[in-house]
Amino acid sequence: MAASPEFALQKPEVYESKRVHLSSPILHIGSAVSRLNPFEYVQTDKKVYLPNQEALAKALQQKGGRFLNDYIQAIEEGKDINNLLRQAFGSQWWNTIDANGELIFPKNAISQKLTDANIRDLRPMIRNGMGQLFIPGSSIKGAMRTAIAYHLLKYADRYQVPSAKRVSQIEETLRERLGKLNQHQQKSLDDDLFMESLFSEYYLTYQQRDFPGKGPNTDFLRCLKVTDSEPLSEGQITTKKGTKIPLNFPVVAEVIISSRFSDYLAKYKASIYVEMVRNVQTEFTLSLDTEMLSWFKHKQGMKLPFTTLDELLQICHEFAQEQWDYEHDYWQKMKNNPRAGVKNLDFNYIREFYEAEKSPYNLRLGWGSGMTGTTVDLLLEDELREEIRDTCGLKAPGFEAPKSRRTVVNPNGEIRFVPGWVKFKT
């Protein structure tokens, strides 16, 4: 069967490539399974283990007696299972191997537990096919796509964005259509309004021939390749003062979801427990097919926003700065609340985190980045953002969107970290 013209194009040979070092204080990228139930992990006072469940069940069954039934009952009742595992497999039960000689509790599926709570609902971090923690290239590229869309809409005159796809028209259309869409239409609304036009309404001009179309083949970001990161393997560095700092340190931490009252007094909403990675240090590769990029001509004359990787990274940093400024202002207004139910909502460390006027980070990735990091909402009027939130998400009439935030608690019970901020160094 003959290939379509789009697929028949010769592969160009001109690339710009950069190896990018990525670092982050704390990061979580969600997995295909959003939550684990208590049967899918084992927790002790200090650690959380993600066992090979089938191998664990078989090993308990082979021990005979009531080991397997008692294990199931203990988890259902939320009881400690350490004594049971110790009786079944010995004092170092975490080193137990199965019939194939494999660890039932793999070394790369163990996290330090930074909370005293009994976890009943755990959100795991994504792992590759080898069970190693990593950052998917698709997550990085997706965040970059949002940054590019934001940049094009913000500087619409510079790039000659079609008038029907500019912010004023997007806002007008949103006001007309909100409340009239079903859930599926809501999820694809940004594609209909502007994303397809910004990225996919192009001709490919190759050897004096135009290849029209719409979709993945005419998406100019097909010129950009982003690899998965190197595995987030644990290690350590030694500072000039001789202090050893762990790198790529997997933890299970308490994440506080908070919002505010009308007087900006902090309000406690919930605690959730999330597998995250502290002191992230890894690398990935960016590759830009510069020859292919030159083939793309927008159907309505819009200019491409970048032609080099340095220009792309600058776009990402500018988007990060917009988010940084917004978060700084939010936390400056927030008032601590030492009596917020069961929690002392002291956000002094978070305010310190956002003290710098210039963002030291280049992008915000993954879980915790919220509406401001995954959409172009900061370009929209405040009232419209609120209406979008109230229509498509959880209602909070009269409050800014987003209203709530996620912050991470350290082992001392202090609200200390903000997830998702990453630095790039080339």
TIDRENTOR-828046 format. One record per residue (C-alpha): residue in one letter; residue number from 0; x, y, z. Coordinates in Angstrom, 3 decimals. Example, Ala and Ser with C-alpha at 12.3 -4.5 7.8 and 13.67 -1.06 7.14 Angstrom:
2
[r A; 0; [12.300; -4.500; 7.800]],
[r S; 1; [13.670; -1.060; 7.140]],
***
This chain:
426
[r M; 0; [0.000; 0.000; 0.000]],
[r A; 1; [1.432; 3.385; -0.998]],
[r A; 2; [2.271; 5.808; 1.772]],
[r S; 3; [0.294; 9.033; 2.023]],
[r P; 4; [2.168; 12.184; 0.895]],
[r E; 5; [2.683; 13.275; 4.504]],
[r F; 6; [4.403; 10.018; 5.415]],
[r A; 7; [6.315; 9.802; 2.127]],
[r L; 8; [8.434; 12.859; 2.897]],
[r Q; 9; [12.133; 12.221; 3.081]],
[r K; 10; [13.657; 12.378; 6.543]],
[r P; 11; [15.831; 15.493; 6.838]],
[r E; 12; [19.312; 15.422; 8.269]],
[r V; 13; [19.633; 18.830; 9.939]],
[r Y; 14; [19.192; 18.815; 13.715]],
[r E; 15; [19.969; 20.940; 16.719]],
[r S; 16; [20.321; 18.853; 19.849]],
[r K; 17; [20.937; 19.679; 23.498]],
[r R; 18; [21.509; 17.477; 26.490]],
[r V; 19; [19.530; 19.116; 29.297]],
[r H; 20; [20.240; 18.659; 32.986]],
[r L; 21; [16.998; 18.805; 34.970]],
[r S; 22; [16.815; 19.457; 38.704]],
[r S; 23; [13.913; 19.949; 41.080]],
[r P; 24; [13.426; 20.223; 44.857]],
[r I; 25; [10.468; 17.824; 44.742]],
[r L; 26; [8.471; 16.306; 41.921]],
[r H; 27; [5.565; 13.959; 41.238]],
[r I; 28; [4.473; 12.667; 37.840]],
[r G; 29; [1.349; 10.557; 38.096]],
[r S; 30; [1.180; 6.961; 36.897]],
[r A; 31; [-1.464; 5.121; 34.888]],
[r V; 32; [-2.966; 4.092; 38.248]],
[r S; 33; [-3.931; 7.281; 40.049]],
[r R; 34; [-4.317; 5.647; 43.465]],
[r L; 35; [-3.219; 2.464; 45.163]],
[r N; 36; [-5.393; 0.717; 47.689]],
[r P; 37; [-3.852; -0.669; 50.901]],
[r F; 38; [-3.450; -4.132; 49.338]],
[r E; 39; [-0.994; -2.717; 46.799]],
[r Y; 40; [1.647; -1.437; 49.221]],
[r V; 41; [3.147; -2.243; 52.604]],
[r Q; 42; [3.970; 0.501; 55.081]],
[r T; 43; [6.108; 0.534; 58.189]],
[r D; 44; [6.925; 3.433; 60.489]],
[r K; 45; [9.722; 4.593; 58.193]],
[r K; 46; [9.161; 3.107; 54.728]],
[r V; 47; [6.580; 2.281; 52.088]],
[r Y; 48; [7.112; -0.792; 49.882]],
[r L; 49; [5.423; -1.580; 46.571]],
[r P; 50; [5.657; -5.389; 46.430]],
[r N; 51; [5.128; -7.807; 43.602]],
[r Q; 52; [1.591; -8.546; 44.775]],
[r E; 53; [1.203; -11.898; 43.059]],
[r A; 54; [4.556; -13.124; 44.378]],
[r L; 55; [3.727; -11.910; 47.892]],
[r A; 56; [0.368; -13.702; 47.901]],
[r K; 57; [1.958; -16.930; 46.648]],
[r A; 58; [4.728; -16.746; 49.247]],
[r L; 59; [2.238; -16.232; 52.067]],
[r Q; 60; [0.114; -19.089; 50.753]],
[r Q; 61; [3.143; -21.383; 50.618]],
[r K; 62; [3.866; -20.670; 54.270]],
[r G; 63; [0.637; -22.461; 55.092]],
[r G; 64; [-1.607; -21.810; 58.043]],
[r R; 65; [-3.527; -18.567; 58.109]],
[r F; 66; [-0.766; -16.231; 56.894]],
[r L; 67; [-2.541; -15.137; 53.715]],
[r N; 68; [-5.963; -14.816; 55.345]],
[r D; 69; [-4.521; -12.937; 58.318]],
[r Y; 70; [-2.659; -10.606; 55.934]],
[r I; 71; [-5.868; -9.781; 54.064]],
[r Q; 72; [-7.798; -9.258; 57.284]],
[r A; 73; [-5.110; -7.027; 58.809]],
[r I; 74; [-5.083; -4.739; 55.774]],
[r E; 75; [-8.880; -4.558; 55.641]],
[r E; 76; [-8.905; -3.509; 59.293]],
[r G; 77; [-6.027; -1.045; 58.886]],
[r K; 78; [-3.785; -2.926; 61.305]],
[r D; 79; [0.001; -3.106; 61.346]],
[r I; 80; [1.277; -6.102; 59.364]],
[r N; 81; [4.970; -5.976; 60.284]],
[r N; 82; [4.695; -8.708; 62.912]],
[r L; 83; [2.844; -10.959; 60.494]],
[r L; 84; [5.504; -10.488; 57.770]],
[r R; 85; [8.227; -11.057; 60.356]],
[r Q; 86; [6.627; -14.319; 61.435]],
[r A; 87; [6.256; -15.435; 57.815]],
[r F; 88; [9.613; -14.376; 56.358]],
[r G; 89; [11.900; -13.418; 59.231]],
[r S; 90; [13.192; -10.168; 60.702]],
[r Q; 91; [14.367; -8.873; 57.313]],
[r W; 92; [11.199; -9.763; 55.437]],
[r W; 93; [11.849; -7.056; 52.835]],
[r N; 94; [14.706; -9.208; 51.456]],
[r T; 95; [12.434; -12.193; 50.752]],
[r I; 96; [12.764; -13.654; 47.272]],
[r D; 97; [10.187; -15.554; 45.228]],
[r A; 98; [10.476; -18.909; 43.475]],
[r N; 99; [12.297; -17.254; 40.569]],
[r G; 100; [14.923; -15.696; 42.806]],
[r E; 101; [13.458; -12.196; 42.448]],
[r L; 102; [12.857; -9.838; 45.351]],
[r I; 103; [9.229; -9.699; 46.398]],
[r F; 104; [9.894; -6.143; 47.597]],
[r P; 105; [12.038; -4.652; 44.775]],
[r K; 106; [14.745; -2.206; 45.804]],
[r N; 107; [13.561; 0.399; 43.295]],
[r A; 108; [10.040; 0.342; 44.758]],
[r I; 109; [10.859; 1.461; 48.295]],
[r S; 110; [10.202; 5.003; 49.521]],
[r Q; 111; [11.008; 6.721; 52.780]],
[r K; 112; [7.847; 7.527; 54.709]],
[r L; 113; [7.836; 11.170; 55.810]],
[r T; 114; [4.643; 10.999; 57.832]],
[r D; 115; [3.423; 9.278; 60.987]],
[r A; 116; [-0.030; 8.785; 59.498]],
[r N; 117; [-1.455; 5.408; 58.589]],
[r I; 118; [-1.779; 5.740; 54.832]],
[r R; 119; [-4.986; 4.342; 53.372]],
[r D; 120; [-4.819; 5.925; 49.923]],
[r L; 121; [-1.478; 6.307; 48.133]],
[r R; 122; [-0.815; 8.115; 44.841]],
[r P; 123; [2.168; 6.462; 43.125]],
[r M; 124; [4.858; 8.054; 40.958]],
[r I; 125; [5.261; 6.876; 37.364]],
[r R; 126; [7.806; 4.133; 36.626]],
[r N; 127; [9.267; 2.818; 33.395]],
[r G; 128; [9.082; -0.784; 32.177]],
[r M; 129; [12.003; -1.707; 34.435]],
[r G; 130; [10.210; -0.377; 37.501]],
[r Q; 131; [12.462; 2.701; 37.715]],
[r L; 132; [11.205; 6.183; 38.520]],
[r F; 133; [11.595; 8.590; 35.601]],
[r I; 134; [10.147; 11.696; 33.908]],
[r P; 135; [8.398; 10.930; 30.614]],
[r G; 136; [9.429; 13.036; 27.646]],
[r S; 137; [5.716; 13.462; 26.910]],
[r S; 138; [5.266; 15.276; 30.248]],
[r I; 139; [8.089; 17.686; 29.445]],
[r K; 140; [6.884; 18.268; 25.886]],
[r G; 141; [3.291; 18.768; 27.066]],
[r A; 142; [4.391; 21.505; 29.469]],
[r M; 143; [6.441; 23.088; 26.681]],
[r R; 144; [3.416; 23.033; 24.372]],
[r T; 145; [1.393; 24.965; 26.946]],
[r A; 146; [4.238; 27.480; 27.339]],
[r I; 147; [4.367; 27.994; 23.552]],
[r A; 148; [0.596; 28.474; 23.310]],
[r Y; 149; [0.739; 31.010; 26.140]],
[r H; 150; [3.587; 32.850; 24.408]],
[r L; 151; [1.788; 33.003; 21.042]],
[r L; 152; [-1.432; 34.311; 22.571]],
[r K; 153; [0.352; 36.842; 24.769]],
[r Y; 154; [2.336; 38.255; 21.840]],
[r A; 155; [-0.357; 37.841; 19.196]],
[r D; 156; [0.658; 40.939; 17.218]],
[r R; 157; [4.316; 39.886; 17.044]],
[r Y; 158; [3.440; 36.487; 15.588]],
[r Q; 159; [0.407; 37.594; 13.553]],
[r V; 160; [-1.949; 35.219; 15.323]],
[r P; 161; [-5.277; 35.078; 13.417]],
[r S; 162; [-7.790; 37.495; 14.897]],
[r A; 163; [-10.302; 34.698; 15.526]],
[r K; 164; [-7.752; 32.941; 17.771]],
[r R; 165; [-6.700; 35.863; 19.942]],
[r V; 166; [-7.469; 36.168; 23.634]],
[r S; 167; [-10.348; 38.623; 23.219]],
[r Q; 168; [-12.141; 36.289; 20.800]],
[r I; 169; [-11.373; 33.229; 22.920]],
[r E; 170; [-12.928; 34.972; 25.934]],
[r E; 171; [-16.025; 35.936; 23.947]],
[r T; 172; [-16.509; 32.395; 22.654]],
[r L; 173; [-15.986; 30.930; 26.109]],
[r R; 174; [-18.670; 33.164; 27.593]],
[r E; 175; [-21.089; 32.033; 24.899]],
[r R; 176; [-20.371; 28.328; 25.212]],
[r L; 177; [-19.788; 27.737; 28.931]],
[r G; 178; [-22.593; 25.783; 30.497]],
[r K; 179; [-23.718; 24.404; 27.130]],
[r L; 180; [-21.049; 21.715; 26.806]],
[r N; 181; [-21.003; 18.114; 27.921]],
[r Q; 182; [-18.013; 16.699; 29.804]],
[r H; 183; [-16.307; 15.399; 26.645]],
[r Q; 184; [-16.690; 18.763; 24.892]],
[r Q; 185; [-15.253; 20.554; 27.922]],
[r K; 186; [-12.082; 18.442; 27.806]],
[r S; 187; [-11.394; 19.275; 24.140]],
[r L; 188; [-12.540; 22.878; 24.261]],
[r D; 189; [-9.031; 24.366; 24.122]],
[r D; 190; [-8.314; 22.371; 20.930]],
[r D; 191; [-11.436; 23.768; 19.282]],
[r L; 192; [-10.784; 27.326; 20.436]],
[r F; 193; [-7.108; 27.809; 19.650]],
[r M; 194; [-4.692; 24.873; 20.110]],
[r E; 195; [-5.329; 23.236; 16.731]],
[r S; 196; [-4.954; 26.548; 14.927]],
[r L; 197; [-1.759; 27.484; 16.783]],
[r F; 198; [-0.061; 24.131; 16.218]],
[r S; 199; [-1.719; 22.188; 13.397]],
[r E; 200; [-3.159; 24.539; 10.762]],
[r Y; 201; [-0.047; 24.475; 8.602]],
[r Y; 202; [1.041; 23.583; 5.110]],
[r L; 203; [4.195; 21.547; 4.752]],
[r T; 204; [6.099; 23.084; 1.853]],
[r Y; 205; [8.714; 20.646; 0.609]],
[r Q; 206; [10.523; 20.820; -2.764]],
[r Q; 207; [8.094; 23.517; -3.996]],
[r R; 208; [5.088; 21.351; -3.158]],
[r D; 209; [2.464; 22.047; -0.500]],
[r F; 210; [1.178; 19.153; 1.584]],
[r P; 211; [-2.084; 20.302; 3.164]],
[r G; 212; [-3.786; 18.592; 6.046]],
[r K; 213; [-4.667; 18.958; 9.665]],
[r G; 214; [-3.597; 16.886; 12.648]],
[r P; 215; [-0.386; 15.248; 13.863]],
[r N; 216; [1.293; 15.410; 10.449]],
[r T; 217; [0.911; 19.184; 10.227]],
[r D; 218; [1.631; 19.892; 13.888]],
[r F; 219; [4.844; 21.890; 13.801]],
[r L; 220; [5.945; 20.399; 17.154]],
[r R; 221; [6.572; 17.134; 15.336]],
[r C; 222; [9.934; 18.843; 14.695]],
[r L; 223; [10.688; 18.688; 18.421]],
[r K; 224; [11.746; 15.448; 20.073]],
[r V; 225; [11.946; 15.153; 23.845]],
[r T; 226; [13.374; 11.956; 25.283]],
[r D; 227; [12.370; 10.386; 28.556]],
[r S; 228; [14.685; 11.345; 31.376]],
[r E; 229; [17.385; 9.078; 32.644]],
[r P; 230; [16.045; 6.883; 35.497]],
[r L; 231; [15.847; 8.713; 38.802]],
[r S; 232; [18.425; 6.475; 40.435]],
[r E; 233; [19.292; 7.196; 44.040]],
[r G; 234; [22.698; 8.702; 44.753]],
[r Q; 235; [24.321; 11.442; 46.780]],
[r I; 236; [26.622; 14.414; 46.488]],
[r T; 237; [28.986; 15.881; 49.033]],
[r T; 238; [28.970; 19.637; 49.533]],
[r K; 239; [32.095; 21.743; 50.008]],
[r K; 240; [31.398; 21.617; 53.741]],
[r G; 241; [31.390; 17.809; 53.677]],
[r T; 242; [27.629; 17.405; 54.043]],
[r K; 243; [26.171; 14.485; 52.112]],
[r I; 244; [22.921; 15.226; 50.280]],
[r P; 245; [20.800; 12.391; 48.837]],
[r L; 246; [19.732; 12.712; 45.199]],
[r N; 247; [16.620; 11.289; 43.543]],
[r F; 248; [15.347; 10.331; 46.959]],
[r P; 249; [11.917; 8.595; 46.774]],
[r V; 250; [9.556; 9.581; 49.570]],
[r V; 251; [5.936; 9.250; 50.519]],
[r A; 252; [4.842; 12.562; 51.948]],
[r E; 253; [1.722; 14.216; 53.248]],
[r V; 254; [0.397; 16.819; 50.835]],
[r I; 255; [-1.887; 19.441; 52.296]],
[r I; 256; [-4.670; 20.803; 50.128]],
[r S; 257; [-5.557; 24.249; 51.401]],
[r S; 258; [-7.618; 27.200; 50.286]],
[r R; 259; [-8.768; 30.330; 52.111]],
[r F; 260; [-11.648; 32.103; 53.755]],
[r S; 261; [-12.896; 35.456; 52.460]],
[r D; 262; [-10.463; 37.314; 54.747]],
[r Y; 263; [-7.509; 35.317; 53.344]],
[r L; 264; [-7.193; 33.202; 56.479]],
[r A; 265; [-5.892; 29.812; 55.342]],
[r K; 266; [-8.426; 26.994; 55.248]],
[r Y; 267; [-7.591; 23.290; 55.565]],
[r K; 268; [-9.344; 21.068; 53.025]],
[r A; 269; [-7.656; 17.657; 53.101]],
[r S; 270; [-4.441; 15.664; 53.350]],
[r I; 271; [-3.409; 13.186; 50.684]],
[r Y; 272; [-0.358; 10.932; 50.546]],
[r V; 273; [1.842; 10.984; 47.485]],
[r E; 274; [4.956; 9.181; 46.305]],
[r M; 275; [7.393; 11.880; 45.218]],
[r V; 276; [11.084; 12.333; 44.477]],
[r R; 277; [13.236; 14.774; 46.455]],
[r N; 278; [16.364; 16.507; 45.121]],
[r V; 279; [15.783; 15.413; 41.552]],
[r Q; 280; [18.855; 15.349; 39.316]],
[r T; 281; [18.560; 13.789; 35.857]],
[r E; 282; [19.057; 14.457; 32.155]],
[r F; 283; [17.059; 14.309; 28.953]],
[r T; 284; [17.679; 15.282; 25.321]],
[r L; 285; [15.959; 17.961; 23.263]],
[r S; 286; [16.259; 17.671; 19.490]],
[r L; 287; [14.929; 20.208; 16.988]],
[r D; 288; [14.653; 19.203; 13.342]],
[r T; 289; [15.479; 22.627; 11.929]],
[r E; 290; [15.095; 21.620; 8.298]],
[r M; 291; [11.629; 20.204; 8.833]],
[r L; 292; [10.641; 23.277; 10.842]],
[r S; 293; [11.385; 25.419; 7.786]],
[r W; 294; [8.790; 23.432; 5.819]],
[r F; 295; [5.896; 24.689; 7.966]],
[r K; 296; [3.847; 27.661; 6.750]],
[r H; 297; [0.729; 28.623; 8.675]],
[r K; 298; [-2.436; 28.728; 6.575]],
[r Q; 299; [-3.302; 32.202; 7.892]],
[r G; 300; [0.205; 33.625; 7.924]],
[r M; 301; [1.080; 33.199; 11.602]],
[r K; 302; [4.799; 33.207; 12.344]],
[r L; 303; [6.552; 30.374; 14.126]],
[r P; 304; [7.454; 31.305; 17.724]],
[r F; 305; [10.969; 29.826; 17.748]],
[r T; 306; [13.640; 28.547; 15.384]],
[r T; 307; [16.263; 27.415; 17.918]],
[r L; 308; [16.248; 25.455; 21.163]],
[r D; 309; [17.543; 28.481; 23.068]],
[r E; 310; [14.492; 30.448; 21.942]],
[r L; 311; [12.232; 27.588; 23.012]],
[r L; 312; [13.832; 27.403; 26.460]],
[r Q; 313; [13.432; 31.159; 26.844]],
[r I; 314; [9.698; 30.789; 26.102]],
[r C; 315; [9.490; 28.144; 28.830]],
[r H; 316; [11.254; 30.396; 31.333]],
[r E; 317; [8.939; 33.321; 30.568]],
[r F; 318; [5.924; 31.089; 31.175]],
[r A; 319; [7.448; 29.916; 34.453]],
[r Q; 320; [7.952; 33.569; 35.443]],
[r E; 321; [4.265; 34.334; 34.862]],
[r Q; 322; [3.274; 31.446; 37.132]],
[r W; 323; [5.909; 32.435; 39.695]],
[r D; 324; [4.579; 36.009; 39.918]],
[r Y; 325; [1.018; 34.774; 40.349]],
[r E; 326; [1.973; 32.319; 43.085]],
[r H; 327; [4.076; 34.947; 44.864]],
[r D; 328; [1.097; 37.297; 45.028]],
[r Y; 329; [-1.237; 34.524; 46.212]],
[r W; 330; [0.986; 33.506; 49.127]],
[r Q; 331; [1.739; 37.078; 50.165]],
[r K; 332; [-1.977; 37.616; 50.772]],
[r M; 333; [-2.462; 34.333; 52.614]],
[r K; 334; [-2.684; 34.434; 56.430]],
[r N; 335; [-1.460; 31.569; 58.592]],
[r N; 336; [-4.118; 29.683; 60.528]],
[r P; 337; [-2.834; 27.784; 63.584]],
[r R; 338; [-6.344; 26.511; 64.347]],
[r A; 339; [-7.370; 25.117; 60.970]],
[r G; 340; [-8.960; 21.942; 62.267]],
[r V; 341; [-6.298; 19.306; 62.909]],
[r K; 342; [-3.555; 21.249; 61.125]],
[r N; 343; [-1.453; 24.281; 61.904]],
[r L; 344; [-1.443; 26.063; 58.557]],
[r D; 345; [1.849; 27.926; 58.807]],
[r F; 346; [2.969; 28.884; 55.298]],
[r N; 347; [6.035; 30.968; 56.197]],
[r Y; 348; [8.378; 28.559; 54.377]],
[r I; 349; [6.219; 28.756; 51.254]],
[r R; 350; [6.326; 32.557; 51.289]],
[r E; 351; [10.111; 32.370; 51.639]],
[r F; 352; [10.246; 30.007; 48.668]],
[r Y; 353; [8.546; 32.641; 46.481]],
[r E; 354; [10.531; 35.614; 47.817]],
[r A; 355; [12.825; 36.010; 44.801]],
[r E; 356; [11.500; 38.463; 42.226]],
[r K; 357; [12.953; 36.465; 39.340]],
[r S; 358; [11.960; 32.838; 39.066]],
[r P; 359; [14.969; 30.532; 39.456]],
[r Y; 360; [13.019; 27.807; 37.642]],
[r N; 361; [12.432; 27.187; 33.945]],
[r L; 362; [9.152; 25.295; 33.949]],
[r R; 363; [6.650; 23.566; 36.184]],
[r L; 364; [5.969; 19.899; 35.554]],
[r G; 365; [3.500; 17.278; 36.596]],
[r W; 366; [1.227; 17.070; 39.558]],
[r G; 367; [0.629; 20.195; 41.604]],
[r S; 368; [1.085; 22.693; 38.777]],
[r G; 369; [-2.681; 23.108; 38.510]],
[r M; 370; [-4.664; 25.354; 36.155]],
[r T; 371; [-1.936; 27.965; 35.892]],
[r G; 372; [0.675; 25.472; 34.722]],
[r T; 373; [-1.418; 23.325; 32.379]],
[r T; 374; [-3.582; 25.965; 30.665]],
[r V; 375; [-3.365; 29.537; 29.343]],
[r D; 376; [-5.804; 30.684; 32.026]],
[r L; 377; [-3.518; 33.453; 33.326]],
[r L; 378; [-4.181; 35.318; 30.056]],
[r L; 379; [-7.924; 35.365; 30.731]],
[r E; 380; [-9.847; 37.832; 32.844]],
[r D; 381; [-10.151; 36.837; 36.498]],
[r E; 382; [-13.952; 36.560; 36.398]],
[r L; 383; [-13.855; 34.300; 33.350]],
[r R; 384; [-11.296; 31.995; 34.968]],
[r E; 385; [-13.626; 31.678; 37.933]],
[r E; 386; [-16.561; 30.875; 35.653]],
[r I; 387; [-14.529; 28.178; 33.859]],
[r R; 388; [-13.579; 26.637; 37.199]],
[r D; 389; [-17.151; 26.737; 38.482]],
[r T; 390; [-18.470; 25.171; 35.271]],
[r C; 391; [-15.824; 22.531; 34.597]],
[r G; 392; [-14.447; 21.809; 38.073]],
[r L; 393; [-15.305; 22.263; 41.725]],
[r K; 394; [-17.424; 25.331; 42.338]],
[r A; 395; [-16.084; 28.135; 44.561]],
[r P; 396; [-18.244; 31.173; 43.706]],
[r G; 397; [-16.674; 34.497; 44.595]],
[r F; 398; [-13.121; 33.165; 44.834]],
[r E; 399; [-10.176; 33.352; 42.451]],
[r A; 400; [-9.308; 30.415; 40.218]],
[r P; 401; [-7.487; 28.383; 41.223]],
[r K; 402; [-8.529; 28.749; 44.851]],
[r S; 403; [-6.729; 25.784; 46.410]],
[r R; 404; [-3.044; 24.884; 46.540]],
[r R; 405; [-0.959; 21.791; 47.275]],
[r T; 406; [2.024; 21.974; 49.587]],
[r V; 407; [4.229; 19.234; 51.003]],
[r V; 408; [4.893; 18.521; 54.670]],
[r N; 409; [8.357; 17.514; 55.912]],
[r P; 410; [9.012; 14.858; 58.630]],
[r N; 411; [8.820; 17.540; 61.332]],
[r G; 412; [5.271; 18.423; 60.370]],
[r E; 413; [6.292; 21.724; 58.729]],
[r I; 414; [4.699; 22.837; 55.472]],
[r R; 415; [7.936; 23.155; 53.561]],
[r F; 416; [7.814; 22.324; 49.842]],
[r V; 417; [5.994; 23.190; 46.625]],
[r P; 418; [5.899; 20.419; 43.984]],
[r G; 419; [6.743; 20.617; 40.305]],
[r W; 420; [9.253; 23.425; 39.802]],
[r V; 421; [12.205; 22.384; 37.615]],
[r K; 422; [15.455; 23.974; 36.421]],
[r F; 423; [17.062; 23.327; 33.054]],
[r K; 424; [20.783; 23.623; 32.443]],
[r T; 425; [22.327; 22.999; 29.024]],
***
